[in-house]
Amino acid sequence: MDTFFLSHGSPTLSIDESLPARWFLKSWRSKVFQAVPRAILIISGHWETDSPTVNVINGHNDTIYDFYGFPKPMYKLKYPAPGAPNLAKRVRELLQNAGFGQVKEDRTRGLDHGAWVPLMLMYPEADIPVCQLSVQTNKDATYHYNMGKALAPLRDEGCDSQLENLESGEPECGKMGSGL
């Protein structure tokens, strides 16, 4: 599987049908990437922490409305994708083994709009497990590049830094040798 950088643009992308990016994301599965990921790791610029943190959610992710002053219908949107706790724990393990120090687990944080806005257009069924990894704005680009390199083994395990292998209803790296 490949890794993708996607901008969500304005949060109104979730409701404004005049935005071209909305149609691009809605056509994702038919025109860009037909394979359905078994789990997704989102690294969102809307979750800033001093040290790397992953959300480890058993059950469904909450929808976080981390914006203000937008049209009321936006605050009614929900994206209750299931959590990907095994993927989150594997991300934590890889980063710690690569020298990133303690990687924290947040067991309550849901998905911010940097995650749910594009995902609700790309995968509206909200049935793909998702976890998020925070960014450290007090660190430079090299730090974050190295973070990506540390996550590269996910690909050899049939995973990717964005997409994850899933068996028996729960993400699990290392059980398939050749991707999805």
MIZALUM-470914 format. One line per 5 residues: their letters; for each residue x, y, z of N, C-alpha, C. Coordinates in pm, whole numbers. Example, Ala and Ser with C-alpha at 12.3 -4.5 7.8 and 13.67 -1.06 7.14 Angstrom:
2
as = 1319/-569/780/1230/-450/780/1320/-330/780 ~ 1285/-225/708/1367/-106/714/1290/3/787 .
end
This chain:
180
mdtff = 84/-118/0/0/0/0/88/124/0 ~ 35/229/-50/106/355/-57/69/445/60 ~ 152/547/79/126/651/178/85/775/103 ~ -11/847/154/-62/966/85/-58/1087/177 ~ -27/1201/119/-42/1329/188/-168/1393/133 .
lshgs = -264/1419/219/-390/1480/177/-417/1601/262 ~ -450/1710/197/-492/1830/268/-643/1827/277 ~ -698/1864/392/-843/1870/403/-897/2004/359 ~ -808/2102/330/-855/2235/294/-934/2295/408 ~ -1032/2372/376/-1119/2430/478/-1207/2321/537 .
ptlsi = -1237/2330/667/-1330/2232/724/-1464/2228/653 ~ -1501/2339/584/-1629/2341/513/-1631/2245/394 ~ -1517/2188/363/-1511/2084/260/-1612/1974/291 ~ -1642/1955/418/-1734/1851/460/-1879/1878/418 ~ -1913/2006/389/-2052/2038/355/-2067/2120/227 .
deslp = -1960/2182/179/-1968/2274/65/-1944/2199/-66 ~ -2051/2174/-139/-2042/2096/-262/-1977/2173/-376 ~ -1949/2302/-360/-1887/2380/-467/-1734/2367/-468 ~ -1677/2305/-367/-1531/2295/-358/-1480/2176/-440 ~ -1391/2200/-537/-1339/2090/-621/-1271/1980/-541 .
arwfl = -1203/2015/-433/-1135/1912/-352/-1234/1812/-295 ~ -1355/1857/-267/-1458/1767/-216/-1484/1654/-316 ~ -1495/1690/-443/-1525/1590/-546/-1405/1500/-571 ~ -1287/1555/-558/-1167/1471/-569/-1167/1364/-461 ~ -1192/1403/-337/-1192/1306/-227/-1308/1207/-239 .
kswrs = -1423/1254/-283/-1537/1164/-300/-1511/1060/-410 ~ -1427/1095/-506/-1397/1002/-616/-1273/916/-585 ~ -1221/929/-465/-1096/862/-427/-1097/713/-464 ~ -1198/641/-421/-1202/495/-441/-1225/458/-586 ~ -1295/538/-661/-1322/501/-800/-1214/547/-896 .
kvfqa = -1145/656/-864/-1050/712/-961/-904/713/-915 ~ -879/711/-786/-742/727/-737/-687/599/-677 ~ -758/542/-583/-705/429/-508/-818/331/-478 ~ -829/231/-564/-941/139/-554/-933/43/-435 ~ -813/10/-392/-798/-82/-279/-857/-19/-153 .
vprai = -927/-99/-76/-984/-49/50/-886/-83/162 ~ -834/19/230/-741/-9/339/-811/-82/453 ~ -735/-161/521/-790/-235/634/-782/-156/763 ~ -695/-58/767/-687/39/877/-606/158/826 ~ -621/270/891/-557/394/846/-490/461/966 .
liisg = -365/502/945/-294/587/1041/-294/728/985 ~ -348/821/1060/-352/962/1021/-252/1038/1108 ~ -165/1113/1044/-76/1204/1116/-127/1344/1083 ~ -193/1404/1180/-264/1529/1157/-192/1647/1221 ~ -181/1754/1146/-124/1877/1198/-213/1946/1299 .
hwetd = -332/1891/1321/-425/1951/1417/-414/1887/1556 ~ -318/1797/1571/-293/1739/1703/-146/1758/1734 ~ -118/1857/1815/18/1893/1851/44/1854/1996 ~ 156/1783/2017/197/1744/2152/348/1764/2164 ~ 397/1766/2287/541/1780/2309/618/1653/2272 .
sptvn = 554/1538/2288/616/1411/2250/514/1330/2171 ~ 562/1238/2086/469/1161/2003/362/1092/2089 ~ 240/1099/2040/126/1039/2109/35/975/2005 ~ -12/855/2034/-108/787/1947/-239/772/2023 ~ -351/780/1948/-476/752/2015/-505/603/2005 .
vingh = -527/542/2118/-553/398/2128/-699/385/2170 ~ -783/363/2072/-927/361/2096/-982/220/2075 ~ -1043/167/2177/-1120/44/2167/-1264/89/2147 ~ -1328/43/2044/-1461/93/2010/-1448/197/1901 ~ -1541/290/1898/-1544/390/1791/-1482/521/1834 .
ndtiy = -1414/587/1740/-1356/719/1763/-1467/823/1777 ~ -1448/916/1867/-1536/1033/1873/-1496/1129/1762 ~ -1588/1215/1723/-1562/1320/1625/-1531/1448/1701 ~ -1413/1504/1679/-1372/1626/1748/-1400/1746/1657 ~ -1467/1846/1711/-1495/1970/1638/-1395/2074/1684 .
dfygf = -1275/2064/1631/-1166/2153/1674/-1157/2276/1584 ~ -1271/2342/1568/-1280/2465/1489/-1396/2546/1547 ~ -1402/2673/1512/-1502/2761/1570/-1558/2854/1464 ~ -1685/2889/1476/-1745/2989/1390/-1789/2938/1254 ~ -1800/2810/1237/-1842/2754/1109/-1992/2728/1110 .
pkpmy = -2051/2699/993/-2196/2675/987/-2238/2561/1081 ~ -2354/2579/1144/-2404/2482/1242/-2412/2338/1191 ~ -2447/2314/1065/-2454/2175/1020/-2322/2098/1036 ~ -2212/2169/1036/-2083/2101/1051/-2067/2037/1188 ~ -2131/2096/1288/-2119/2046/1424/-2211/1927/1450 .
klkyp = -2287/1890/1350/-2374/1772/1360/-2316/1651/1288 ~ -2211/1674/1209/-2149/1564/1135/-2078/1470/1232 ~ -2083/1344/1203/-2015/1242/1284/-1936/1152/1192 ~ -1821/1108/1239/-1741/1007/1168/-1695/905/1273 ~ -1782/810/1304/-1754/714/1413/-1673/592/1370 .
apgap = -1563/615/1302/-1479/502/1259/-1427/426/1381 ~ -1416/295/1367/-1359/218/1478/-1213/255/1502 ~ -1169/241/1625/-1029/262/1656/-944/149/1600 ~ -814/171/1596/-717/72/1549/-612/54/1659 ~ -649/-6/1773/-558/-10/1887/-430/-89/1862 .
nlakr = -436/-197/1786/-312/-272/1761/-218/-195/1671 ~ -272/-126/1572/-189/-40/1488/-126/69/1574 ~ -204/131/1661/-151/237/1748/-37/185/1834 ~ -54/67/1889/50/10/1975/175/-24/1894 ~ 158/-69/1770/273/-99/1685/346/30/1647 .
vrell = 272/135/1618/333/266/1589/415/311/1710 ~ 358/298/1827/429/334/1951/558/255/1965 ~ 551/125/1944/669/38/1956/777/77/1856 ~ 739/100/1731/839/137/1629/907/269/1663 ~ 830/366/1706/889/497/1738/980/489/1859 .
qnagf = 938/417/1960/1024/402/2080/1152/328/2045 ~ 1143/223/1966/1262/147/1927/1356/229/1840 ~ 1303/330/1773/1385/416/1687/1445/534/1764 ~ 1422/539/1895/1485/643/1975/1403/768/1996 ~ 1274/760/1972/1190/878/1991/1146/897/2137 .
gqvke = 1202/816/2224/1168/829/2366/1032/771/2394 ~ 974/814/2504/843/763/2541/739/814/2444 ~ 662/723/2387/550/758/2302/425/733/2386 ~ 349/836/2402/232/829/2489/113/767/2416 ~ 24/712/2496/-102/660/2445/-215/745/2502 .
drtrg = -300/795/2415/-419/869/2457/-539/780/2430 ~ -607/741/2535/-717/645/2523/-855/711/2513 ~ -857/844/2500/-986/913/2491/-1000/1003/2368 ~ -889/1044/2309/-896/1139/2198/-954/1074/2074 ~ -1050/1141/2015/-1110/1095/1890/-1034/1148/1770 .
ldhga = -1106/1168/1661/-1046/1215/1535/-1074/1363/1517 ~ -967/1440/1493/-984/1583/1467/-1026/1603/1322 ~ -1060/1727/1287/-1113/1751/1153/-1010/1728/1043 ~ -882/1728/1078/-779/1694/979/-788/1548/937 ~ -853/1467/1020/-873/1325/989/-1013/1301/934 .
wvplm = -1116/1344/1008/-1250/1304/968/-1305/1376/847 ~ -1262/1499/819/-1314/1567/700/-1277/1491/573 ~ -1149/1463/546/-1121/1386/424/-1175/1243/430 ~ -1166/1179/546/-1211/1040/554/-1360/1025/530 ~ -1440/1120/576/-1585/1107/557/-1623/1117/409 .
lmype = -1538/1182/331/-1562/1190/187/-1505/1069/114 ~ -1389/1023/159/-1323/909/94/-1387/776/131 ~ -1421/759/256/-1476/634/310/-1597/667/397 ~ -1709/707/336/-1824/757/413/-1889/654/506 ~ -1863/528/484/-1922/426/570/-1862/426/710 .
adipv = -1747/489/729/-1678/496/859/-1658/357/919 ~ -1620/261/833/-1604/124/879/-1458/76/877 ~ -1366/164/845/-1224/130/843/-1161/178/974 ~ -1093/90/1047/-1028/134/1172/-926/245/1147 ~ -925/342/1237/-838/460/1223/-772/490/1357 .
cqlsv = -644/526/1350/-577/585/1466/-500/707/1420 ~ -469/795/1513/-395/918/1483/-265/922/1561 ~ -168/986/1500/-39/1014/1561/-21/1165/1561 ~ 20/1220/1673/38/1365/1686/168/1411/1620 ~ 177/1542/1600/301/1603/1551/360/1688/1664 .
qtnkd = 489/1712/1654/559/1792/1753/607/1921/1685 ~ 532/2028/1703/566/2154/1637/692/2217/1694 ~ 738/2165/1806/864/2214/1863/985/2143/1801 ~ 960/2054/1705/1067/1980/1636/1069/2020/1489 ~ 1182/1992/1423/1197/2033/1284/1153/1924/1186 .
atyhy = 1165/1955/1057/1123/1863/952/1205/1734/953 ~ 1333/1743/987/1417/1622/992/1364/1525/1096 ~ 1323/1576/1208/1265/1493/1313/1143/1416/1259 ~ 1055/1486/1192/934/1424/1140/964/1330/1024 ~ 1062/1364/944/1106/1274/837/1157/1143/898 .
nmgka = 1236/1154/1002/1288/1035/1071/1176/955/1137 ~ 1074/1024/1180/957/955/1234/895/868/1124 ~ 883/923/1006/831/846/892/919/726/860 ~ 1050/746/865/1143/634/841/1126/526/947 ~ 1103/567/1071/1085/470/1178/959/386/1157 .
laplr = 861/443/1090/736/371/1065/743/283/939 ~ 850/294/862/863/218/737/850/66/755 ~ 894/6/866/876/-139/879/731/-184/869 ~ 637/-96/893/497/-134/877/472/-187/736 ~ 541/-129/642/524/-170/502/571/-315/482 .
degcd = 685/-353/540/737/-490/527/650/-591/599 ~ 570/-544/691/483/-631/768/345/-641/706 ~ 335/-592/583/205/-592/519/125/-469/557 ~ 197/-368/607/134/-246/652/201/-129/582 ~ 168/-12/624/225/109/568/212/217/673 .
sqlen = 283/326/658/272/431/758/136/496/757 ~ 55/467/656/-82/515/659/-181/400/662 ~ -151/293/591/-247/184/576/-197/61/648 ~ -287/-14/706/-253/-121/797/-323/-251/760 ~ -260/-363/788/-319/-494/766/-422/-523/874 .
lesge = -530/-587/836/-636/-617/931/-681/-761/913 ~ -685/-833/1022/-739/-969/1022/-832/-982/1139 ~ -934/-1061/1126/-1027/-1092/1235/-1087/-967/1298 ~ -1111/-863/1216/-1178/-745/1266/-1092/-649/1345 ~ -962/-674/1358/-879/-584/1436/-742/-571/1370 .
pecgk = -686/-448/1361/-556/-429/1297/-447/-510/1367 ~ -362/-571/1288/-256/-653/1344/-141/-657/1243 ~ -32/-589/1270/84/-595/1182/157/-725/1200 ~ 231/-765/1098/319/-879/1109/255/-1012/1078 ~ 126/-1015/1046/62/-1142/1019/53/-1174/872 .
mgsgl = 74/-1076/788/79/-1099/644/212/-1048/595 ~ 271/-1114/500/401/-1073/453/401/-982/334 ~ 288/-966/266/295/-894/139/183/-794/118 ~ 147/-723/217/48/-618/198/-92/-673/192 ~ -182/-588/143/-323/-623/142/-362/-705/23 .
end
